[in-house]
Amino acid sequence: MATQALTGMGSSLSIFEQRLQRRPGLQCDEEHLQPLEDVSMEEAPLADASEGGCEDRVEGTSQLEAESALAEPPSELRGGISVGSLRGDAAASEELRLHPPGLWARVNPQRGFVQKLKQAMKDARERHVAVTETRELRPNYIVLELFAGCARLTTTAADRAGWETMAPVDIIYGQDLHDAETRKGVLEAIKEAKPDLVTMSPRCGPWSQFQRINPNIDKVMEDRREDIPLWRFCREVWDEQTKHGRLALTENPAQSAALLMDFMMARPNLHRAKVPQCAFGLCDVVSGKPHQKFTAFDVNDEDMKEALLVGAVCHHTPEEHQAIEGNVFYEGRWQRRSALAAKWPPRLCEHIPWAAEQAWEKCDVEAPRKLTETRAPGRSHYVMPVEPFPTPEGQLRRELEKADWRGGQYDYVFFEGVARQGPHKIRQALAHLHVVLGHPSQERLVRMLLVSGASQAVVDMVKGLRCQICQAVRPPGAEPKVNAHRATRFGEKLLGDSFYVWDINGERFNVTHFIDALTEFHIGNASKQVSAEFTAEILQHRWCGIFGPPEVLQTDGGKEFVEVVQRLPRLLDFRHVVPPGAK
């Protein structure tokens, strides 16, 4: 047929077009004639209208055939899917979805389809890389110690099961990290060997808190300028380890000024554990007394920070510690006590790899799928807060997290005594609780926690909580009050005082009166002038002459009671009392 010659496919025309070509007047073969009853209702009017004349029929047919042959979608719409006829069969509809072989070169895929292809290829490459890296997994952990000193951690990790060590890096081993080429070589070695844990302990001398009282400030600043490249190198190693999901640890005294530099405070995933080394056996080599030495261990994993704080509690009193100052004669020569205390104790060298293992091996495979499911005691749910769109609250939360790197969101809340050695998580929770509850007093907060069933350890930490805001706004303490002796009979204690009154004309009068402390019965009189004679006349004739002398007379130190103090107590045998501070 002509249709097959044009399209190359016998069924490429719709049922509607095939019926139009088969109606009488378009084909001369009788075998193609069909009755009008077989034509659908929508198509019948077209067939009836074409029976009016041959010329009209031929002319209408040529227009339909031209339209069916040239009616193709524009080029910008060819990336879609062809739509079948209104009532075509399923087989023909599925067949029309495919482009002929000659049209594939002219098809332009849609942009979304191209992006999906790219993302699929990217995911495939990532999976391939993950499979490839599986072969390179090591059975043991690798630790690298920078600024190693005596390299006690390296020696301890080498004897620990499941650990391997790299050669320690320090100037005493021939590697001066002040040299830029040496730092570059060490960084390349880290990228190549990919150690699981890198520890860094730059010297703390120029950054110590004792340098604040050093009179030679120029020397201090010069030493700090020399050490800044070392600290920037520590930041590079930290970023390299964090980028690839490996652990990094820096060690320095908790009061070191180096930790306050901007690029050190801005380290990603910064978590700080303040550890008293006396809890792990750091002692003076001569006296044997423990060195407290609060040390800041900065790590890039929160689980490792929590593990480092396990057992990091000092149980010594302040007077039991040995100050890290001066020189001692040790191993046949004089040595600085600070240099000897810089060596990590063996128990701490065992504790650091253990904390790293806790961070790596922490797995939540036993976590239930739903929050309503029960868990074993001591296990907790882990959730990930998601913020699909940036919000002002989210920006504020991120800024508060940055502030948390400096020592806590509530930096005006601190702890004293044994409470400062408690876990950081509990101290942060108590500080948050103190603020959100409106800065309650210690007694009230302790009572609330006890009612809520808190442990004794938490209650003891509350007793060491201090708040700078509470101290600033606290009212002055009340003066100590002494309970006075309460009178039990009439005349046991008599109180006297004077005051002024004015009449309706504005004339002033002095009123002197006395009142019994038990019954509040009182007498008084008014006079133009304040005088001791007038006061003595009232007391002697109007009180003592009627009720008898009191046992105690209490007045202020006014001049109207001078005569009373000098004469009447001796004559009538009673005691006169002027309270402290009375005028």
C-alpha positions in Angstrom: 0.0 0.0 0.0 1.0 3.7 -0.4 0.9 4.1 3.3 3.4 1.3 3.9 5.7 2.8 1.3 5.7 6.2 3.0 6.2 5.0 6.6 8.0 1.8 6.3 5.7 0.3 9.0 2.4 -1.3 8.2 0.6 -0.1 11.3 2.1 3.4 11.7 -1.2 5.2 10.9 -4.0 5.5 13.4 -7.3 3.7 13.1 -9.0 7.0 12.3 -6.7 7.7 9.3 -7.0 4.1 8.1 -10.8 4.4 8.0 -10.7 7.7 6.1 -8.5 6.1 3.4 -10.8 3.1 3.1 -14.1 4.9 2.6 -15.7 4.9 -1.0 -14.3 7.3 -3.5 -10.8 7.2 -2.2 -10.0 3.6 -3.2 -11.2 1.8 -6.3 -10.9 -1.7 -5.0 -14.2 -3.2 -3.9 -12.5 -5.2 -1.2 -11.8 -2.1 0.8 -15.4 -0.9 0.8 -17.0 -0.8 4.2 -20.6 0.1 5.1 -21.2 3.3 6.9 -22.6 1.4 9.9 -19.1 0.3 10.8 -17.9 3.9 11.2 -18.1 5.4 14.6 -20.4 8.3 15.4 -17.7 10.9 15.5 -16.4 9.8 12.1 -19.7 9.2 10.3 -20.4 12.9 9.5 -17.1 13.2 7.7 -17.9 10.2 5.6 -21.4 11.5 4.7 -20.1 14.9 3.8 -17.6 13.5 1.4 -20.2 11.6 -0.7 -21.5 14.8 -2.3 -19.2 14.9 -5.3 -16.0 13.4 -6.6 -14.0 16.6 -6.9 -14.9 17.6 -3.4 -14.0 14.1 -2.2 -10.7 14.1 -4.0 -9.8 17.6 -2.8 -10.8 16.8 0.8 -8.8 13.6 0.7 -5.7 15.3 -0.5 -5.9 17.8 2.3 -6.3 15.0 4.9 -3.5 12.9 3.5 -1.2 15.9 3.4 -2.0 16.8 7.0 -1.5 13.2 8.2 1.9 13.0 6.5 3.2 16.4 7.6 1.6 16.7 11.1 4.7 16.1 13.3 5.5 17.8 16.6 7.8 20.8 16.5 11.5 20.2 17.2 11.3 21.5 20.8 8.6 19.0 21.7 10.2 15.9 20.1 11.7 14.8 23.4 8.3 13.6 24.7 6.3 10.5 24.2 4.0 10.0 21.3 0.3 9.7 22.2 -1.8 7.1 20.5 -5.2 7.4 18.9 -8.4 8.1 20.8 -9.6 4.6 20.6 -6.6 2.7 19.3 -5.7 -0.7 20.5 -3.0 -1.2 23.2 -0.5 -2.9 20.8 -0.6 -0.1 18.3 -0.3 2.5 21.1 2.8 0.8 22.6 4.3 0.5 19.1 3.8 4.2 18.4 5.8 5.1 21.5 9.1 4.0 19.8 10.9 6.4 17.4 11.9 4.9 14.1 15.6 4.3 13.7 16.2 7.3 11.5 14.7 9.7 14.1 17.0 8.9 17.0 19.7 11.3 15.7 17.2 14.1 15.8 15.8 13.5 19.3 16.9 16.0 22.0 16.4 14.6 25.6 14.7 16.8 28.1 16.8 18.6 30.6 15.5 16.8 33.6 16.2 13.4 31.9 19.8 14.5 31.3 20.2 15.5 35.0 18.9 12.2 36.1 21.4 10.4 33.9 24.3 12.5 35.4 23.2 11.8 38.9 22.9 8.1 38.2 26.4 8.0 36.8 27.7 9.9 39.8 26.0 7.4 42.2 27.4 4.6 40.2 31.0 6.0 40.5 30.6 6.5 44.2 29.5 3.0 44.7 32.4 1.8 42.7 34.8 3.8 44.8 33.2 2.4 48.0 33.7 -1.1 46.7 37.2 -0.3 45.7 38.1 1.2 49.0 36.8 -1.9 50.8 39.8 -3.8 49.7 42.1 -1.2 51.3 40.5 -1.4 54.8 43.1 -2.2 57.5 42.5 -4.7 60.2 44.2 -2.5 62.8 43.9 1.1 63.9 46.9 3.4 63.1 48.0 6.3 65.4 50.4 9.1 64.6 51.9 11.2 67.3 53.0 14.8 66.4 55.1 16.8 68.8 55.6 13.5 70.4 58.3 14.2 73.0 59.1 10.9 74.7 56.4 9.2 72.5 54.8 7.3 75.3 51.5 7.1 73.5 53.2 5.5 70.5 54.9 2.9 72.7 51.7 2.1 74.5 49.6 1.8 71.3 52.2 -0.5 69.8 51.7 -3.0 72.6 47.9 -2.7 72.4 45.9 -5.3 70.5 44.5 -4.1 67.2 46.8 -1.1 66.9 49.6 0.0 64.7 51.8 3.0 65.0 53.6 5.4 62.6 57.0 6.9 63.4 56.5 9.7 66.0 57.3 13.2 64.8 59.3 15.6 66.9 62.5 17.7 66.8 64.3 15.1 69.0 63.8 12.5 66.2 65.2 14.8 63.6 62.0 16.4 62.3 61.8 20.1 63.0 58.2 21.2 62.3 59.3 24.8 62.2 60.6 24.0 58.7 57.9 24.5 56.0 59.2 21.6 53.9 59.1 19.2 56.9 55.5 20.2 57.6 54.6 19.7 53.9 56.2 16.2 54.0 54.4 15.2 57.1 51.1 16.3 55.7 51.7 14.3 52.5 52.5 11.3 54.7 49.2 11.7 56.5 47.3 11.9 53.2 49.0 8.8 52.0 49.0 6.6 55.2 45.6 7.8 56.4 46.1 7.3 60.1 42.9 6.7 62.1 44.1 8.9 65.0 46.5 11.9 65.0 47.5 13.5 68.3 49.2 16.9 68.4 50.8 18.5 71.5 52.6 21.7 70.6 54.5 23.4 73.3 52.5 25.5 75.7 55.3 27.6 77.3 54.7 30.9 75.4 50.9 30.4 75.7 50.8 29.5 79.4 48.7 31.6 81.9 51.9 32.4 83.8 53.0 34.5 80.8 50.5 37.1 81.8 52.8 38.2 84.7 56.0 37.9 82.6 57.6 41.4 82.6 59.4 40.6 79.3 56.3 40.8 77.1 58.3 41.3 73.9 60.0 37.9 74.4 56.7 36.3 74.9 55.2 37.8 71.8 58.2 36.8 69.7 58.0 33.2 70.9 54.3 33.1 70.0 55.0 34.4 66.5 57.4 31.5 66.1 54.8 29.0 67.2 51.9 30.3 65.1 52.9 28.3 62.0 52.9 25.1 64.1 49.3 25.8 65.3 48.2 26.5 61.7 49.8 23.2 60.7 47.7 21.6 63.5 44.6 23.2 62.0 45.5 21.7 58.5 45.9 18.3 60.0 42.7 18.7 61.9 40.8 19.6 58.7 42.4 16.7 56.8 41.3 14.2 59.4 37.8 15.7 59.8 37.3 15.8 56.0 37.8 12.0 55.7 36.1 11.0 58.9 39.2 10.2 60.9 40.0 11.3 64.5 42.2 14.2 65.5 43.3 15.3 69.0 45.1 18.4 70.3 46.4 18.6 73.8 47.2 21.8 75.7 46.5 23.2 79.2 43.0 24.3 79.7 44.1 27.9 80.2 46.3 28.0 77.2 46.0 31.2 75.1 46.7 29.3 71.9 43.2 27.7 72.1 41.6 31.1 71.9 43.0 32.0 68.5 40.3 32.5 65.9 41.4 29.7 63.5 41.7 27.3 66.4 38.2 28.2 67.8 36.7 27.8 64.3 37.8 24.2 63.9 34.9 22.0 62.6 33.4 19.4 64.9 35.3 20.8 67.9 34.5 19.1 71.2 36.6 19.8 74.3 37.2 17.5 77.3 38.9 19.1 80.3 40.7 16.3 82.1 42.7 16.5 85.4 45.7 14.3 84.8 46.0 13.5 88.5 43.0 11.3 87.9 45.2 9.1 85.7 48.3 9.0 88.0 50.3 12.1 87.1 52.6 12.7 90.1 55.7 14.7 91.0 58.8 12.7 90.4 60.4 13.8 93.7 57.6 14.4 96.3 55.2 11.9 94.8 52.3 14.4 95.2 49.7 14.5 92.4 49.8 17.2 89.7 46.3 18.3 89.0 47.1 19.8 85.6 43.7 20.4 84.0 44.3 19.6 80.3 42.1 20.5 77.3 41.8 17.5 75.0 40.1 18.9 71.8 38.7 16.1 69.5 36.6 16.1 66.4 34.2 13.5 67.7 31.6 13.9 70.5 31.6 10.3 71.4 35.4 10.3 72.0 35.0 13.4 74.1 32.5 11.7 76.3 34.7 8.7 76.6 37.7 10.8 77.6 35.6 12.2 80.5 35.0 8.7 81.9 36.9 8.5 85.1 38.4 12.0 84.7 37.5 13.2 88.2 40.0 14.5 90.8 39.4 13.1 94.3 42.3 15.1 95.9 41.9 18.1 98.1 43.7 21.3 97.0 46.5 21.0 99.5 47.3 17.5 98.4 48.4 18.7 94.9 52.0 19.6 94.0 52.4 22.9 92.2 54.1 22.7 88.8 56.8 25.2 89.3 60.6 25.4 89.9 63.3 22.8 89.2 64.0 19.4 90.8 67.1 17.2 90.8 66.1 14.1 89.0 68.1 11.4 87.1 71.4 13.1 88.0 70.6 16.5 86.8 68.4 19.6 87.5 65.2 19.6 85.4 62.2 21.8 85.1 59.2 20.4 86.9 56.9 21.6 84.0 59.0 19.6 81.5 58.6 16.4 83.6 54.9 17.0 84.1 54.5 17.3 80.3 54.9 13.5 79.9 51.6 11.8 79.8 51.1 9.2 82.5 50.8 5.5 81.4 47.2 5.3 82.4 46.3 8.3 80.3 48.1 6.7 77.3 45.9 3.7 77.8 42.8 5.8 78.2 43.2 7.7 74.9 43.2 4.6 72.6 40.3 3.2 74.6 38.3 6.4 74.1 39.0 6.3 70.3 37.8 2.7 70.2 34.6 3.8 71.9 34.0 6.4 69.3 34.7 4.1 66.4 32.9 1.1 67.7 29.8 2.9 68.9 27.0 1.3 66.9 23.3 1.6 67.1 22.4 -1.6 65.4 20.1 -2.5 68.3 18.1 0.7 68.0 14.4 0.0 67.3 12.7 1.5 64.3 10.1 3.4 66.3 10.2 5.6 69.3 7.4 3.6 70.9 9.4 0.5 70.9 11.2 -0.4 74.2 15.0 -0.4 74.6 17.4 -2.1 76.9 18.4 -0.1 80.0 21.1 2.3 79.4 20.3 2.6 75.6 18.9 5.8 74.1 17.3 6.8 70.8 19.3 8.8 68.3 17.5 11.4 66.1 18.7 13.8 63.5 17.0 17.2 63.4 16.5 18.4 59.9 16.1 21.9 58.7 14.9 21.9 55.1 14.9 25.7 54.7 17.1 28.3 56.3 15.2 30.1 59.1 16.2 32.9 61.5 15.9 30.3 64.3 18.3 28.0 62.6 20.8 30.8 62.1 20.5 31.7 65.7 21.0 28.1 66.7 24.2 27.9 64.6 25.6 31.0 66.2 24.9 29.6 69.6 26.7 26.4 68.6 29.7 28.6 67.7 29.5 30.3 71.1 29.4 26.8 72.7 33.0 26.2 71.4 34.2 28.9 73.8 33.0 27.0 76.9 29.2 26.7 76.8 26.1 28.6 75.7 25.6 29.7 79.3 29.1 31.0 79.9 28.0 33.1 82.8 27.1 29.9 84.7 30.1 28.1 86.2 30.9 25.5 88.9 33.2 25.5 91.8 34.9 22.8 93.8 34.2 19.2 93.1 31.2 20.1 90.8 33.6 21.5 88.1 35.0 18.0 87.7 31.6 16.5 86.8 30.7 15.4 83.3 30.3 18.2 80.8 26.9 17.0 79.7 25.5 17.2 83.2 27.0 20.6 83.8 25.5 21.9 80.6 22.1 20.4 81.5 22.2 22.0 84.9 23.2 25.4 83.5 20.3 25.2 81.0 17.9 24.2 83.7 19.0 27.1 85.9 18.4 29.6 83.1 15.1 28.3 81.7 13.6 28.0 85.2 14.2 31.7 85.8 17.5 31.5 87.9 16.1 29.8 91.0 18.2 29.6 94.1 20.3 26.6 94.9 18.0 25.4 97.6 15.0 25.6 95.3 16.7 23.9 92.4 18.0 21.1 94.7 14.5 20.6 96.1 13.0 20.4 92.6 15.6 17.8 91.5 15.1 15.7 94.6 11.4 15.7 94.1 12.0 14.6 90.4 14.1 11.7 91.6 17.6 13.0 90.6 20.7 11.1 91.7 22.8 12.3 94.6 25.7 13.0 92.2 23.5 15.5 90.3 22.3 17.2 93.5 25.9 17.5 94.7 26.9 19.3 91.4 24.0 21.7 91.9 25.5 22.8 95.2 28.6 24.0 93.3 26.7 25.9 90.6 27.4 29.7 90.5 25.7 32.3 88.3 27.2 35.7 87.6 23.7 37.2 86.8 22.3 36.0 90.1 25.3 37.4 91.9 24.9 40.8 90.2 21.2 41.2 90.9 21.1 39.7 94.4 19.9 42.2 97.0 22.1 43.0 100.0 21.8 40.5 102.8 19.6 41.4 105.7 21.2 42.4 108.9 21.3 39.7 111.6 18.2 39.8 113.7 18.3 39.0 117.4 15.0 37.9 119.0 14.4 40.3 121.9 13.1 39.1 125.2 9.3 39.2 125.1 7.6 40.8 128.1 5.3 38.5 130.1 3.8 40.9 132.6 2.8 44.5 132.9 5.6 47.0 133.7 8.4 44.5 132.8 9.4 46.7 129.8 8.5 50.3 129.0 9.1 52.0 125.7 9.5 55.8 125.3 9.8 58.1 122.4 9.0 61.7 121.2 7.5 63.0 118.0 6.1 66.2 116.6 2.5 67.1 115.6 0.9 70.2 114.1 -2.5 71.7 114.8 -4.9 73.2 112.4 -3.1 76.6 112.5 0.3 75.0 111.7 1.7 75.4 115.2 4.1 72.6 116.2 3.9 70.6 119.4 6.2 67.9 120.9 4.6 64.8 122.2 6.4 62.5 124.6 4.8 59.2 125.4 5.5 55.9 127.1 3.9 52.5 126.2 3.9 49.2 128.0 5.5 46.4 125.9 3.0 43.7 126.9 -0.4 45.5 127.0 0.4 48.5 124.8 -1.1 50.8 127.4 0.5 54.2 127.0 0.4 57.7 128.4 1.7 60.9 126.9 1.6 64.7 127.0 2.4 67.6 124.6 4.6 70.6 125.1 5.9 73.5 123.2 9.5 72.7 123.7 11.5 69.4 123.9 13.1 69.2 127.3 14.4 66.5 129.7 12.5 68.1 132.6 9.2 67.6 130.9 10.0 64.0 130.0 11.2 63.2 133.6 8.0 64.8 135.0 5.8 62.5 132.8 7.7 59.4 133.7 8.0 60.1 137.4 4.6 61.4 138.2 2.3 59.9 135.6 3.8 56.4 135.2 6.0 55.5 138.2 3.8 57.4 140.7 0.7 55.4 139.5 2.0 52.0 138.2 5.4 51.8 139.9 8.8 51.9 138.2 9.4 49.5 135.2 12.1 46.9 135.2 13.6 48.2 131.9 13.1 51.5 130.1 14.0 51.5 126.4 14.4 54.9 124.6 16.5 56.4 121.8 19.4 58.7 122.4 17.5 62.0 122.2 18.3 64.9 124.5 14.9 64.7 126.1 16.0 61.6 127.9 19.3 62.9 129.3 17.8 63.7 132.7 16.2 60.3 132.8 19.5 58.6 132.2 21.3 60.6 134.8 18.9 60.7 137.8 15.7 58.5 137.7 17.3 55.0 137.2 19.4 55.5 140.3 16.5 56.9 142.4 13.8 54.4 141.3 16.1 51.4 140.7 15.3 50.4 137.0 17.5 49.9 134.0 17.7 52.3 131.0 18.5 50.8 127.6 19.4 52.6 124.4 19.5 50.1 121.4 22.6 50.2 119.1 22.1 52.6 116.2 19.2 54.5 117.9 19.5 58.3 117.5 
